[in-house]
Amino acid sequence: MNKFVAALITGLFATSVYAQTGTAETVGSTPASSAGISSGASTTTTVETPVTKADAKANAKAEKADAKAEEKAAKADAKAEKKVAKAEAKAKKDKAEAHADAADKKH
C-alpha cells in the first residue's frame, strides 16, 4: 500500500513538473519563432534535461520515503509481534494456573 501511495505522489509530482515544463517550452519557442529561428532540438534538449533531473529527484525522494515507510512498518510489525508473543505467554501461564487450581479443587 505504501508503494502505491508513493507511486501516486511521484506521478503527481512528475505531472506538475511536466506541466511547468510544457509552459516553459511554449514560452521558449515563442521568442525563437519571432526572432526567425526555428524551434528545433536545442529548445527541446534544454527543456528535457531539467525534467530528467526533476524526475530523478522525485524518484529518489519517493524511494527514500518508501524505504522510510517500510522501515517504520517493519518496526511496528516487530513491536506488534512482541506484544502478541507476550500476550500468548501470559494466556498460556494463566491457563496452566487455572488447570492447576481446578486440579487442586478436585482433590
Biotite code that builds the C-alpha atoms (Angstrom):
import biotite.structure as struc

atoms = struc.array([
    struc.Atom([0.000, 0.000, 0.000], chain_id="A", res_id=1, res_name="MET", atom_name="CA", element="C"),
    struc.Atom([2.836, 2.363, 0.844], chain_id="A", res_id=2, res_name="ASN", atom_name="CA", element="C"),
    struc.Atom([4.445, 1.736, -2.524], chain_id="A", res_id=3, res_name="LYS", atom_name="CA", element="C"),
    struc.Atom([1.161, 2.531, -4.228], chain_id="A", res_id=4, res_name="PHE", atom_name="CA", element="C"),
    struc.Atom([0.812, 5.830, -2.361], chain_id="A", res_id=5, res_name="VAL", atom_name="CA", element="C"),
    struc.Atom([4.439, 6.712, -3.117], chain_id="A", res_id=6, res_name="ALA", atom_name="CA", element="C"),
    struc.Atom([3.863, 5.956, -6.800], chain_id="A", res_id=7, res_name="ALA", atom_name="CA", element="C"),
    struc.Atom([0.789, 8.193, -6.844], chain_id="A", res_id=8, res_name="LEU", atom_name="CA", element="C"),
    struc.Atom([2.658, 11.048, -5.185], chain_id="A", res_id=9, res_name="ILE", atom_name="CA", element="C"),
    struc.Atom([5.577, 10.614, -7.573], chain_id="A", res_id=10, res_name="THR", atom_name="CA", element="C"),
    struc.Atom([3.173, 10.648, -10.506], chain_id="A", res_id=11, res_name="GLY", atom_name="CA", element="C"),
    struc.Atom([1.527, 13.825, -9.285], chain_id="A", res_id=12, res_name="LEU", atom_name="CA", element="C"),
    struc.Atom([4.888, 15.462, -8.792], chain_id="A", res_id=13, res_name="PHE", atom_name="CA", element="C"),
    struc.Atom([6.097, 14.386, -12.224], chain_id="A", res_id=14, res_name="ALA", atom_name="CA", element="C"),
    struc.Atom([2.843, 15.620, -13.782], chain_id="A", res_id=15, res_name="THR", atom_name="CA", element="C"),
    struc.Atom([3.211, 19.023, -12.157], chain_id="A", res_id=16, res_name="SER", atom_name="CA", element="C"),
    struc.Atom([6.822, 19.251, -13.331], chain_id="A", res_id=17, res_name="VAL", atom_name="CA", element="C"),
    struc.Atom([5.775, 18.235, -16.847], chain_id="A", res_id=18, res_name="TYR", atom_name="CA", element="C"),
    struc.Atom([3.008, 20.857, -16.813], chain_id="A", res_id=19, res_name="ALA", atom_name="CA", element="C"),
    struc.Atom([5.502, 23.533, -15.817], chain_id="A", res_id=20, res_name="GLN", atom_name="CA", element="C"),
    struc.Atom([7.936, 22.338, -18.474], chain_id="A", res_id=21, res_name="THR", atom_name="CA", element="C"),
    struc.Atom([5.199, 22.494, -21.119], chain_id="A", res_id=22, res_name="GLY", atom_name="CA", element="C"),
    struc.Atom([4.571, 26.129, -20.203], chain_id="A", res_id=23, res_name="THR", atom_name="CA", element="C"),
    struc.Atom([8.274, 26.924, -20.335], chain_id="A", res_id=24, res_name="ALA", atom_name="CA", element="C"),
    struc.Atom([8.586, 25.163, -23.684], chain_id="A", res_id=25, res_name="GLU", atom_name="CA", element="C"),
    struc.Atom([5.743, 27.209, -25.156], chain_id="A", res_id=26, res_name="THR", atom_name="CA", element="C"),
    struc.Atom([7.212, 30.443, -23.844], chain_id="A", res_id=27, res_name="VAL", atom_name="CA", element="C"),
    struc.Atom([10.684, 29.387, -25.011], chain_id="A", res_id=28, res_name="GLY", atom_name="CA", element="C"),
    struc.Atom([9.530, 28.669, -28.577], chain_id="A", res_id=29, res_name="SER", atom_name="CA", element="C"),
    struc.Atom([7.589, 31.929, -28.957], chain_id="A", res_id=30, res_name="THR", atom_name="CA", element="C"),
    struc.Atom([10.637, 34.239, -28.866], chain_id="A", res_id=31, res_name="PRO", atom_name="CA", element="C"),
    struc.Atom([12.565, 31.833, -31.089], chain_id="A", res_id=32, res_name="ALA", atom_name="CA", element="C"),
    struc.Atom([9.872, 31.907, -33.781], chain_id="A", res_id=33, res_name="SER", atom_name="CA", element="C"),
    struc.Atom([9.538, 35.693, -33.561], chain_id="A", res_id=34, res_name="SER", atom_name="CA", element="C"),
    struc.Atom([13.307, 36.028, -33.989], chain_id="A", res_id=35, res_name="ALA", atom_name="CA", element="C"),
    struc.Atom([13.176, 33.885, -37.112], chain_id="A", res_id=36, res_name="GLY", atom_name="CA", element="C"),
    struc.Atom([14.956, 30.913, -35.531], chain_id="A", res_id=37, res_name="ILE", atom_name="CA", element="C"),
    struc.Atom([13.255, 27.570, -35.852], chain_id="A", res_id=38, res_name="SER", atom_name="CA", element="C"),
    struc.Atom([12.486, 25.867, -32.569], chain_id="A", res_id=39, res_name="SER", atom_name="CA", element="C"),
    struc.Atom([14.379, 22.636, -33.084], chain_id="A", res_id=40, res_name="GLY", atom_name="CA", element="C"),
    struc.Atom([16.119, 20.059, -30.954], chain_id="A", res_id=41, res_name="ALA", atom_name="CA", element="C"),
    struc.Atom([18.099, 22.634, -28.983], chain_id="A", res_id=42, res_name="SER", atom_name="CA", element="C"),
    struc.Atom([14.964, 24.014, -27.331], chain_id="A", res_id=43, res_name="THR", atom_name="CA", element="C"),
    struc.Atom([13.657, 20.532, -26.634], chain_id="A", res_id=44, res_name="THR", atom_name="CA", element="C"),
    struc.Atom([17.004, 19.300, -25.296], chain_id="A", res_id=45, res_name="THR", atom_name="CA", element="C"),
    struc.Atom([17.307, 22.276, -22.967], chain_id="A", res_id=46, res_name="THR", atom_name="CA", element="C"),
    struc.Atom([13.832, 21.654, -21.628], chain_id="A", res_id=47, res_name="VAL", atom_name="CA", element="C"),
    struc.Atom([14.177, 17.865, -21.279], chain_id="A", res_id=48, res_name="GLU", atom_name="CA", element="C"),
    struc.Atom([17.313, 17.995, -19.129], chain_id="A", res_id=49, res_name="THR", atom_name="CA", element="C"),
    struc.Atom([15.592, 19.678, -16.136], chain_id="A", res_id=50, res_name="PRO", atom_name="CA", element="C"),
    struc.Atom([12.679, 17.268, -16.419], chain_id="A", res_id=51, res_name="VAL", atom_name="CA", element="C"),
    struc.Atom([15.068, 14.329, -16.231], chain_id="A", res_id=52, res_name="THR", atom_name="CA", element="C"),
    struc.Atom([16.777, 15.820, -13.186], chain_id="A", res_id=53, res_name="LYS", atom_name="CA", element="C"),
    struc.Atom([13.409, 16.556, -11.595], chain_id="A", res_id=54, res_name="ALA", atom_name="CA", element="C"),
    struc.Atom([12.247, 13.021, -12.302], chain_id="A", res_id=55, res_name="ASP", atom_name="CA", element="C"),
    struc.Atom([15.431, 11.626, -10.815], chain_id="A", res_id=56, res_name="ALA", atom_name="CA", element="C"),
    struc.Atom([14.993, 13.764, -7.717], chain_id="A", res_id=57, res_name="LYS", atom_name="CA", element="C"),
    struc.Atom([11.340, 12.784, -7.432], chain_id="A", res_id=58, res_name="ALA", atom_name="CA", element="C"),
    struc.Atom([12.183, 9.105, -7.818], chain_id="A", res_id=59, res_name="ASN", atom_name="CA", element="C"),
    struc.Atom([14.986, 9.336, -5.263], chain_id="A", res_id=60, res_name="ALA", atom_name="CA", element="C"),
    struc.Atom([12.712, 11.159, -2.851], chain_id="A", res_id=61, res_name="LYS", atom_name="CA", element="C"),
    struc.Atom([9.941, 8.607, -3.387], chain_id="A", res_id=62, res_name="ALA", atom_name="CA", element="C"),
    struc.Atom([12.349, 5.710, -2.873], chain_id="A", res_id=63, res_name="GLU", atom_name="CA", element="C"),
    struc.Atom([13.671, 7.311, 0.304], chain_id="A", res_id=64, res_name="LYS", atom_name="CA", element="C"),
    struc.Atom([10.141, 7.878, 1.594], chain_id="A", res_id=65, res_name="ALA", atom_name="CA", element="C"),
    struc.Atom([9.205, 4.320, 0.655], chain_id="A", res_id=66, res_name="ASP", atom_name="CA", element="C"),
    struc.Atom([12.239, 2.899, 2.446], chain_id="A", res_id=67, res_name="ALA", atom_name="CA", element="C"),
    struc.Atom([11.449, 5.009, 5.497], chain_id="A", res_id=68, res_name="LYS", atom_name="CA", element="C"),
    struc.Atom([7.830, 3.851, 5.470], chain_id="A", res_id=69, res_name="ALA", atom_name="CA", element="C"),
    struc.Atom([8.872, 0.216, 5.081], chain_id="A", res_id=70, res_name="GLU", atom_name="CA", element="C"),
    struc.Atom([11.298, 0.565, 7.986], chain_id="A", res_id=71, res_name="GLU", atom_name="CA", element="C"),
    struc.Atom([8.584, 2.141, 10.125], chain_id="A", res_id=72, res_name="LYS", atom_name="CA", element="C"),
    struc.Atom([6.161, -0.636, 9.185], chain_id="A", res_id=73, res_name="ALA", atom_name="CA", element="C"),
    struc.Atom([8.762, -3.282, 9.980], chain_id="A", res_id=74, res_name="ALA", atom_name="CA", element="C"),
    struc.Atom([9.358, -1.743, 13.390], chain_id="A", res_id=75, res_name="LYS", atom_name="CA", element="C"),
    struc.Atom([5.610, -1.615, 14.047], chain_id="A", res_id=76, res_name="ALA", atom_name="CA", element="C"),
    struc.Atom([5.250, -5.251, 12.969], chain_id="A", res_id=77, res_name="ASP", atom_name="CA", element="C"),
    struc.Atom([8.104, -6.331, 15.235], chain_id="A", res_id=78, res_name="ALA", atom_name="CA", element="C"),
    struc.Atom([6.572, -4.435, 18.133], chain_id="A", res_id=79, res_name="LYS", atom_name="CA", element="C"),
    struc.Atom([3.163, -5.991, 17.473], chain_id="A", res_id=80, res_name="ALA", atom_name="CA", element="C"),
    struc.Atom([4.652, -9.487, 17.231], chain_id="A", res_id=81, res_name="GLU", atom_name="CA", element="C"),
    struc.Atom([6.437, -8.925, 20.525], chain_id="A", res_id=82, res_name="LYS", atom_name="CA", element="C"),
    struc.Atom([3.159, -7.861, 22.173], chain_id="A", res_id=83, res_name="LYS", atom_name="CA", element="C"),
    struc.Atom([1.343, -10.881, 20.725], chain_id="A", res_id=84, res_name="VAL", atom_name="CA", element="C"),
    struc.Atom([4.056, -13.247, 21.959], chain_id="A", res_id=85, res_name="ALA", atom_name="CA", element="C"),
    struc.Atom([3.893, -11.674, 25.413], chain_id="A", res_id=86, res_name="LYS", atom_name="CA", element="C"),
    struc.Atom([0.091, -11.929, 25.496], chain_id="A", res_id=87, res_name="ALA", atom_name="CA", element="C"),
    struc.Atom([0.182, -15.565, 24.340], chain_id="A", res_id=88, res_name="GLU", atom_name="CA", element="C"),
    struc.Atom([2.742, -16.413, 27.011], chain_id="A", res_id=89, res_name="ALA", atom_name="CA", element="C"),
    struc.Atom([0.584, -14.760, 29.656], chain_id="A", res_id=90, res_name="LYS", atom_name="CA", element="C"),
    struc.Atom([-2.510, -16.574, 28.420], chain_id="A", res_id=91, res_name="ALA", atom_name="CA", element="C"),
    struc.Atom([-0.657, -19.892, 28.469], chain_id="A", res_id=92, res_name="LYS", atom_name="CA", element="C"),
    struc.Atom([0.555, -19.202, 32.008], chain_id="A", res_id=93, res_name="LYS", atom_name="CA", element="C"),
    struc.Atom([-2.963, -18.214, 33.154], chain_id="A", res_id=94, res_name="ASP", atom_name="CA", element="C"),
    struc.Atom([-4.397, -21.364, 31.561], chain_id="A", res_id=95, res_name="LYS", atom_name="CA", element="C"),
    struc.Atom([-1.813, -23.526, 33.312], chain_id="A", res_id=96, res_name="ALA", atom_name="CA", element="C"),
    struc.Atom([-2.620, -21.853, 36.648], chain_id="A", res_id=97, res_name="GLU", atom_name="CA", element="C"),
    struc.Atom([-6.354, -22.354, 36.054], chain_id="A", res_id=98, res_name="ALA", atom_name="CA", element="C"),
    struc.Atom([-5.788, -26.050, 35.345], chain_id="A", res_id=99, res_name="HIS", atom_name="CA", element="C"),
    struc.Atom([-3.665, -26.341, 38.489], chain_id="A", res_id=100, res_name="ALA", atom_name="CA", element="C"),
    struc.Atom([-6.361, -24.618, 40.565], chain_id="A", res_id=101, res_name="ASP", atom_name="CA", element="C"),
    struc.Atom([-9.040, -26.870, 39.104], chain_id="A", res_id=102, res_name="ALA", atom_name="CA", element="C"),
    struc.Atom([-6.944, -29.938, 39.898], chain_id="A", res_id=103, res_name="ALA", atom_name="CA", element="C"),
    struc.Atom([-6.412, -28.731, 43.490], chain_id="A", res_id=104, res_name="ASP", atom_name="CA", element="C"),
    struc.Atom([-10.146, -28.152, 43.985], chain_id="A", res_id=105, res_name="LYS", atom_name="CA", element="C"),
    struc.Atom([-10.916, -31.578, 42.610], chain_id="A", res_id=106, res_name="LYS", atom_name="CA", element="C"),
    struc.Atom([-8.751, -33.308, 45.245], chain_id="A", res_id=107, res_name="HIS", atom_name="CA", element="C"),
])
